Amino acid sequence: MGTATGSGFDTETLRRGIEGPNEQTLLSFYADDAEIRIVDRNTQPSHPMVLHGRAEIADMLHELCSRDMTHKMEGCVAEGDQVAFSESCEYPDGVRVLAESMLQLRDGKIVKQTMVQAWDE
């Protein structure tokens, strides 16, 4: 991994933030006007969960990073102002989560993220 071409986005720091997990490191990647769309079983493509701005994103990251679970970045591809990565998570009881994210960058900061996640049921 390394820095996304021409964007100033450091994918290795992203990996450390995810695997830490470190909510402040992760929040530092987002622009003030960032938007995250999350699609899963409960928030399907026609009605995704949408978070607007750093305050809403900070709340989500705080909740996510406080969970008793492991996080691992499985892979990451960066090209210009776009980054895609896979993340796998596991709770102590063995329940697993897989998330795929596509990021759009502006000046090295995330302005749009689309995340599709699936959970063990």
C-alpha positions as CSV (number, residue, x, y, z in Angstrom):
1,M,0.0,0.0,0.0
2,G,1.1,3.6,-0.1
3,T,-0.3,7.0,-1.1
4,A,-3.0,7.4,-3.7
5,T,-1.5,8.8,-6.9
6,G,-1.5,12.6,-6.8
7,S,-4.1,12.9,-4.0
8,G,-2.0,13.1,-0.8
9,F,-4.1,10.3,0.6
10,D,-2.1,7.8,2.7
11,T,-3.6,4.3,2.5
12,E,-1.2,2.9,5.1
13,T,-2.4,5.5,7.6
14,L,-6.0,4.4,6.6
15,R,-5.1,0.8,7.4
16,R,-3.7,1.7,10.8
17,G,-6.8,3.8,11.6
18,I,-9.1,0.9,10.6
19,E,-7.1,-1.8,12.4
20,G,-6.4,0.3,15.5
21,P,-9.2,1.1,15.5
22,N,-8.5,4.8,15.9
23,E,-11.5,7.1,15.4
24,Q,-9.5,10.3,15.4
25,T,-7.2,9.0,12.7
26,L,-10.2,7.9,10.6
27,L,-12.0,11.2,11.1
28,S,-9.0,13.1,9.9
29,F,-9.5,11.6,6.4
30,Y,-12.9,13.3,5.9
31,A,-13.6,16.7,4.5
32,D,-16.0,19.0,6.4
33,D,-18.7,18.4,3.8
34,A,-18.2,14.6,3.4
35,E,-21.0,12.2,2.8
36,I,-21.2,8.5,3.6
37,R,-23.9,6.2,2.1
38,I,-24.2,2.9,3.8
39,V,-26.1,0.0,2.1
40,D,-26.8,-3.3,4.0
41,R,-29.7,-5.6,4.8
42,N,-31.5,-2.9,6.7
43,T,-30.7,0.2,4.6
44,Q,-31.1,-1.1,1.1
45,P,-29.9,0.7,-2.1
46,S,-33.2,2.6,-2.6
47,H,-33.1,3.9,1.0
48,P,-29.5,3.9,2.2
49,M,-28.3,5.4,5.5
50,V,-26.7,8.7,4.6
51,L,-24.4,10.6,7.0
52,H,-23.7,14.3,6.2
53,G,-20.6,16.1,7.5
54,R,-17.9,15.4,10.0
55,A,-20.1,15.6,13.1
56,E,-22.4,12.8,11.9
57,I,-19.4,10.8,10.7
58,A,-17.6,11.4,14.0
59,D,-20.6,9.9,15.9
60,M,-20.6,6.8,13.7
61,L,-16.9,6.3,14.0
62,H,-17.1,6.7,17.8
63,E,-19.8,4.1,18.0
64,L,-18.0,1.8,15.6
65,C,-14.6,2.1,17.3
66,S,-16.0,1.5,20.7
67,R,-17.4,-2.0,19.8
68,D,-15.5,-5.1,21.0
69,M,-14.5,-6.4,17.6
70,T,-11.4,-6.7,15.4
71,H,-11.0,-4.8,12.2
72,K,-8.7,-5.7,9.3
73,M,-8.2,-4.0,5.9
74,E,-8.1,-6.9,3.4
75,G,-7.1,-4.9,0.4
76,C,-6.9,-1.4,-1.0
77,V,-6.6,0.1,-4.5
78,A,-5.9,3.8,-5.0
79,E,-6.0,5.6,-8.4
80,G,-5.9,9.4,-8.6
81,D,-8.8,10.7,-6.5
82,Q,-10.5,7.3,-6.0
83,V,-9.8,4.7,-3.4
84,A,-11.5,1.3,-2.9
85,F,-10.9,-1.0,0.1
86,S,-12.2,-4.1,1.7
87,E,-12.6,-4.4,5.5
88,S,-13.4,-7.5,7.5
89,C,-14.5,-7.4,11.1
90,E,-15.2,-10.1,13.8
91,Y,-16.9,-10.0,17.1
92,P,-15.7,-12.1,20.0
93,D,-18.7,-14.5,19.5
94,G,-17.5,-15.2,15.9
95,V,-20.0,-13.0,14.0
96,R,-18.3,-11.6,11.0
97,V,-18.9,-8.4,8.9
98,L,-17.5,-7.7,5.5
99,A,-17.6,-4.1,4.1
100,E,-16.5,-2.8,0.7
101,S,-16.0,1.0,0.4
102,M,-15.5,3.3,-2.6
103,L,-14.1,6.7,-1.8
104,Q,-14.0,9.9,-3.8
105,L,-11.3,12.4,-2.8
106,R,-10.9,16.1,-3.1
107,D,-7.5,17.6,-2.1
108,G,-6.6,14.3,-0.4
109,K,-9.8,14.2,1.8
110,I,-12.8,11.9,1.5
111,V,-15.8,13.8,0.2
112,K,-18.0,10.8,-0.7
113,Q,-17.9,7.2,0.5
114,T,-20.2,4.4,-0.5
115,M,-20.1,1.4,1.8
116,V,-21.8,-1.9,1.2
117,Q,-21.7,-4.3,4.2
118,A,-22.9,-7.8,5.0
119,W,-23.2,-9.5,8.4
120,D,-23.4,-13.1,9.4
121,E,-26.9,-14.0,10.3
